[in-house]
Structures are given as structure tokens and as C-alpha cells.
Amino acid sequence: MAGHRHSPTDGITAPQVILEDDFAAFRRGNLRYTVRLTPEAIVYVVLGSKQERTLALADVLGCHTSVSLRRKPTQENQTAFLCIYSYPLKRKLLSGSARNRVSTSFRVDRFDNYEQNCELAEKWRVAVRCLLAGQTVTAETELTPSLLPSQPTLLVLLNPFSGQGKAKQYFDDQVMPMMAEADVSITLVTTEHSGHAFDVVQTADLSSWGGIVVVSGDGLLYEVVNGLMSRPDWEQAIKIPLGILPAGSGNGVCCSINYALGEPFEEDRMFHSTFVLLKATMKGQTRPLDLMSVDTASQRRYAFLSFQWGFSADVDIESERYRYLGGSRFLFGSLHNLMKFRVYRGKLSFLPVKGVDALKQARQVLSKNKYEVKPRSLSHSSSAVAINSGRDDARMRTRSASAMNGFHYVSTDNETLETPSQESTSLDAQLMSFSTENGVHHTKSEEDHVNGKLTTDGVVGTMDSEDIHYKNGDSDFIGAAVSTNQNNSKSSQPCTAGAKRPHRVYGPSSTLLPPLDQPVPDDWVTIDTDFVTMIIQSISHISEGYFSSPCSSFGDGVLFLSFLKRGVTRRQMLKIMGKMADGTEVFEYGSDGGYVCCKAFRVEPVSPPGLMTLDGEKIEYGPVQAQVHHGMMNLIMPND
């Protein structure tokens, strides 16, 4: 027997008791318990003792009767058995917390007849299962098997080659036993090649399943989403609940889910993510997730996680050769690309969400998460974002305030934060001043163009005219760099787009996006400069340990854009990389970058052919634009 010990407290109203019986311990038949079932917990106390042990139903995954214990009755023993599977969250010795599996079993021996004991055990099982499914059960409820909710079958798509190639092992050793405990039925499909999952969901009769779960990295979910959006019935297909279990290298979606729920993710991520997914599945719970429609020069795609260009995209794709290292591949890839430290000439345009100071919102979120934030230099506008604070205080340790509640707009007084002294460099000297209107940092040469398009004359710093040489996997790219400075800027044109919008058959209309060959509307902000990296995302994490958008939440209907421009030194990049895990790197940007909230964006690269990624997958290099569509997907995760 195991559980959390506590003593009853006087003065507290006793919870409603649904069932109460005396059972014996599984292995020690002479040790007996009084067991009570309430809407929130299973409470048991040793007869003659006052100490209670509690199994919170929030931690319980399943309940089985004697069938699961494989005990056959004899003439001398007419006992049935009741087993509860729970996963309580316990604090670790040094820091953090983790869930541990606890199997609690009782001997049901009230009657001298085995069938009657089985009926009593089944009554308890029905009551527990109904409560786990979110049904209302009282002491007057007639507890028969017909009351049990129907569990829809899940389609599980497993990629055995994802991450370190251990997805099948994780699934067999950890996921399947937990699914059996939760009585969740599945149809398992093991993908055999790239595009297999796309083909399956594009043609399948989705009414056969209650949801689709991928056991892989974020790339397989990206494949599934685009397969659903390629169906004639895409409006209904994209609404099927989608879940993911982390077997890849990045696992940004799972990391964002666990962060929003205050669940551990640092260790045993498959174990904890399976618990979260099954708890939501048992209650039929989902949460809306935004979808991005992304246009390139030749096609339309759909994404839910991120668009990346520059340093982060190079790390993601070029570290594929280190896939056998798992998540550590990104560390090696980052250090490798930091030695090269490339810059990328291009034009970034976006439609800002007016009245949102993303930096100030991030500061509020992180301060509520008890992080110490020391921004380099901030100057907030009069419009900021207020964070709803109505959430469980016990989960304040890791949960993002906006991840559960979104944001709304309020007016606040102007706030000026102290600016620490900064290391002076030749590039820093050129950054004379900046503003933070709409959360974007601008150099002095850009100030006059805050509300319109910026010219190529606003470039800060210089670039050597030598050729840039870098690798993408096994392919080499060599191209002439653009030499620019404030006094001498080469004229350069972005990659051109076709005259027509990318051909598409199905999907929502992108009313915010003009054709790629047409200029963006006047209410967009445009920055034309040299970029080091650019990430545009809809949820908080783009991979494990990369908490790059503290303000992002599920289904908030906006995108958060972070970028770094030329002027950032290698030393500063190392400092930013070191703060990625806690999200405070957004405050290290200063005048060399920005963190903004937007509804749509366009990127027009000028640099020689390079890398761009969508949800971690390489896409066509060239002009790209996208807009967010609010809450189009349903993600399997708890919403209570």
C-alpha cells in the first residue's frame, strides 16, 4: 500500500461519500481498511487508526477488478480484488518534481460468495471510472456497467525512426501499459516512409476513430495536419482531436503542453506526457490550437508551431547528422553555427497587434513564474497586456500565466526600467537610440520609418565582402555576401515571387495576406536589415529547453515574433543561449532585436540560398508569408 498520509482536520466540512466499505490489504489479509470514495479522492484508513491515506482522482489513471490480477477463486478463498493505478506528483530530493506509478490493491471479501464480491468490486470500478471520465456520481447513483462512458478508439501513428530511433521501445515499455490501465483502445500504424502519415489521414475514414495520436517528433504531427488540410472535408477533418507523445529530438508541442499544465518534462518525458494525454482522453477534453496558413512561391502549407530563418533554422536542419544524440544535437549544432555566425540580409514585414507590448507581457509572465528578470534596456508604451491570474497557486512554479488564460488589453502608466551598463563595441556605438512602439526595437536610422516601410539605408554594421560558405546536410552553398554600412549600402532585391497566389485546393481564406508579388498594406511594419535569426511561433516552446516565447498560449489567435539583427556579438549570443531554458533571453535583445505580437508576417530573403523551416521541417527558400487562424485545431490536453 502506498499513498499520501495526512490527518483529518477539524472544522472542515467532510466531502460527500459515494461509496464506503471495509476491505483487506492485498498481501496482508489480516490488515483491514475502511475505504471511502468521494468525488475528488479515494480515502482509506486502517481500522482503529486515525491516519488517512488519500489517492487523489486527479492522479488516478485507471481501476481494474480481479481480472487484472489473474486470481482464480477456490473453495477456501472467495475473494475478489480491486486495483487502482495512480501517478502522484512528488517533489524530488534536490529540485523539481516527478510522477511515480503507485498500484494500490484491496481484497474485496465482504461476502462468502465470489460472484457477490465481484459485483461489489465492479460497482467500485464503475464509480471510479465514471468519475475519471468527468461524470457526476452520487451515493444514489445506480452503479451498473451500462453507466460506463464509451471510450473511442485512437489512431496511433508511430514513427520508429524519430529522434534516437527508440519510439517503438518507448511505446511498448511505457505507453502501452498505461493505455491498458486507462482502458484506452488503439489502432496502431507504424509509418514506413516519409509522407506515409500524410497518405493515411488524407484518405482514411476518420469516423472510425475518436482522435489521432502521433508517437514521434513535431514533424509527424506537421505531416498529419497537412494531410487533414488536403481533404475535401478539411473543415471537419481538422477538428478531429490530435495528440502527440514525445519521441523526437525537439518535442516542442509536448514541452509547451507540460509547461502550460505545470507538469514535469525534464525527465521521463514520455511517461509524463502519456499521463497527460490519457487523462484528457478519458474526459474527452481538448484545447483549441491556432493554425498558420503559410504561402511560399509555389505552394501553401499549414503549421502550428513555428517558422524559423537564420541561426535557429540552420541549427535545426544542420544538426540532423547528430540525430543519434537526441535533444543534445541542438547544443552541438548551436556551438557549430556560433563559430560561423552568419548574417542574413532580408526584409521582415508584419501586421502588429495594436496595444500589445510583448516585452512587458513577457516580464509579467516570468515574474509570476518567480524568475528574476533583468532586461538590458526597455521603454514601454502606454498600452500593455494584463495577465489573468485566476489559476491554481500550487502550479505557479512553472505555468505560464498566458498559457491558461490568454490576454486582454488595459491601459497602464508609462514605465521606465533601469538600463544596466553595457559593454561598448564598435557596433554598439552605432546603435544610438531605439524605441519600443509595438514592442519593436529600431535603430536611430529606422526611427523615422516605424510606422511605414524601412529602406535599405538603415542597415547597421558592416559585412566582409568575402564569400560565405556553409553546409546544409551534405550539400554546400556558396554565395556572395552583401557589403553594407550606414554610408555605403549595396542595392539588393529580395527573392522574387510569382504573380499568382500559391495554388491551393482546400483551406481557409487568408484575408490578411496580399499576393506575394504585391506590397504589404500600409498598416504593416517593415524592417529591411541584416538578421542573425528569426523565430515566429504560436506556442511557448519550439523544442526542449528552448522557451523562446513566454507570452504564447494555446489558441490565443496571435503569433509572437522574435528576431536578432546584426550587432549581436558571439558573447551576447552565448548569453542568450544560456537563458533559453527559462525564457528570459527575450530581455537580452535590446536594440539588436525585438519581441513582438502579430497576426501575419512576410519574410523576403536577399541572402544567397539558405535554410527556412516550418515546424522544424525544411521548406522552399524564398519569399514566404503567413497568417494565423484562431483555434482551428483541437489538441488533446486537459482543459480544467
Buried (B, 14 or more C-beta within 10 A) or exposed (E): BEBBEEEEEEEEEEEEEBBEBBBBBBEEEEEBBBBBBBEEBBBBBBEEEEEBBBBBBBBBBBBBBBBBBEBEBEEEEBBBBBBBBBBBBEEEEEEEBBBEBBBBBBBBBBBEEBEBBBBBBBBBBBBBBBBBBEBEBEEEBEBEEEBBBEBBEBBBBBBBBBBBBBBBEBBEEBBBEBBBBBBBEBEEBBBEEEEBBBBBBBEBEBEEBBBBBBBBBBBBBBBBBBBBBBBEEBEEBBBBBBBBBBBBBBBBBBBBBBBBBBBBBBEBBBBBBBBBBBBBBBBBBBBBBBBBBBBBBEEBBBBBBBBBBBBBBBBBBBBEBBBEBBBBBBBBBBEBBBEEEBBBBBBBBBBBBEBBBBBBBBBBBBEBBEBEBEBBBBBBBEBBBBBEEEBEEEEBEBBBBBBBBBBEEEEBEEBEBEEEEEEEEEBBEBBEEBBBBBBBBBBBBBBEBBEEBBBBBBBBBBBEEEEBEBBBEEEEBEEEBBEBBBEEBBEBEBBEBBEEBBEBEBBBEBEBBBBBEEEBEEEBBBBBBBBBBBBBBBBBBBBBBBBBBBBBBBBBBBBBBBBBBBBBBEEBBEEBBEBBBBBBBBBBBBBBBBBBBBBBBBBBBBBBEBBBBBBBBBBBBBBBBBBBBEBBBBBBBBEE
